[in-house]
Amino acid sequence: MAYAALQLVHGGNIAPEWGLGISIGLGGFVGGYMGARLQSRLPETSLRRLLGLIACIVAARYTQTGIQQSARAPAHVVGR
């Protein structure tokens, strides 16, 4: 019902991407479960380093994606 109302207001197709939502939900569920299981088995220092490494990898990926997108964008759009 909410999607139908939003579609009337905004126009176009606003349906959720179910595959993406389910994938993210399952990843969060599995990651939360595994994290809770590993937390008691790994030393705190190792866990902090692992989480720091994951954060750095995600940041590098975001930076790479941003650079690639700005290289593809027309010159008048980059300055916005």
N, C-alpha and C positions, 0 to 999 in steps of 0.2 A: 504494500500500500504506500509506504513512504517513497519508494522508487518511482511509482506512478505519479505521485504528487510532485516530486522533484523534476520529473521529466516534463510535466506540463509547464513548470515555471522556467526551467533552463533550456528545454528543447534538446533534441538529439538523444542519443543512447547513453544512459547513465547506469546501466546494469553493472553490478559488481563482477569482478573477475574471480569466479569461484575457485578455479585451479590455483591461482596465486594465493588467495586467502587460505585455502586448505594447506598448501605447501608451507606457508609461513607459520600457520598454527601447529602443524605437525613438527616442524623444525624447532619451534619454541618448546613444545611438549617434550620432545626427545632431548633437547639441550638442557632443559631444566632437570629432567630426570637424571641424565648423565652427570650433570654438574653436582647435584646433591649426592650422588653415589661416590664421585671422585673426591669431593671436598674432604671427606674424612680420611682418605687414603693418601693424599698428596700433602707434602709439607707446604706450609703457607707461602714460603719464598718461591717454590716452584709454581704454585697456583697463581701468584701475583705476576710472575714472569710470563706464564702462558697467557693470561688475560691481557697483559701489556702487549705481547706479540700479536695477539688477535686484533687488538685495537689499532696497532700500527699497520697491519695488513689491510684492515678496512679503510683506514685513512688514506693509505697509498692508492687503493682502488678508487676511492672517491676522487682523489686528486687526478689520477689518470683519466677517469671518465670526464671530469670537468675540463681538462686540457684538450681532450679529443673533441668535445662538443664545442668549445670556443674556437677551435681551429676550423670546424665545419661551418660555423655561423657566419652570415654575411657581416661585413665590417660595420654597418650601421647598427646592428643588433648587439655587438659585443660591448659597446660602451654603455648599455643600459644598466 
